[in-house]
Amino acid sequence: MAHQPIPAPTPAGTQFTSPVPIVGPQYCASYPVDLAIVKKVLTITDGNFVVTDINGNVIFKVKGALLTLHDRRTLLDAAGNPIVTLREKIMSAHDRWKIFRGESVEAKDLIFSVKRSSMIQFKTKLHVFLANNTKEDVCDYRIEGSWSERSCVIYAGESNTVIAQMHKKQNVQSVLLGKDNFSVTVYPNIDYAFIVALIVILDDINDEAKVDD
């Protein structure tokens, strides 16, 4: 039986009183959810990215395609079942990712896409467009903040309504073990599988930026 995330303290100013499923309604909790994310920095094996609740129960794992241009990752549940596939569009003018249901990469299974809002920037700013937002005049969600400090915030559209935010959770032991630990608080009724997919994309864009430096 899959573990359900443990409730976190209720943040002030939460806005959504009914579920907002994007990946699926089973990932929308009526309470705030705290998830811990552990990235094993010094590994190239599958499953180098693990998401747990605050008690250490695994909720998600991330599998990367090895020996490729980092253009594809799969978000798995604790049992190893694929939930979504994240695919980068290589050679696009902006960093652009498309997220599909299950292991599909077909247009009919597109859930949402993510693109960097400008080419030159010191701070992270990404725009998220749901599949039915084909014009992309206005984003459905946006991500802003500093990835290097693990202080990114995810907002609804162009509003100031926060739906999730990251917190750095680094300590000496995790550095010595080659692990990068941080957490994310997902506000009530927000799809936490969707939020985790966004964090995987943030991580990948940051890894590419390191290679380019």
Buried (B, 14 or more C-beta within 10 A) or exposed (E): EEEEBBBBEEBEEBBBEEBBBBBBEBBBBEBBBBBBBBBBEEEEEBBBBBBBBBEEBBBBBBBBBEEEEBBBBBBBBBEEEBBBBBBBBEEEEEBBBBBBBEEBBEEEBBBBBBBBBEEEEEEBEBBBBBBEBEEEEEBBBBBBBEBEEBBBBBBBEEEEBBBBBBEEBEEEEBEEEEBBBBBBBBBBBBBBBBBBBBBBBBBBBEEBEEEEE
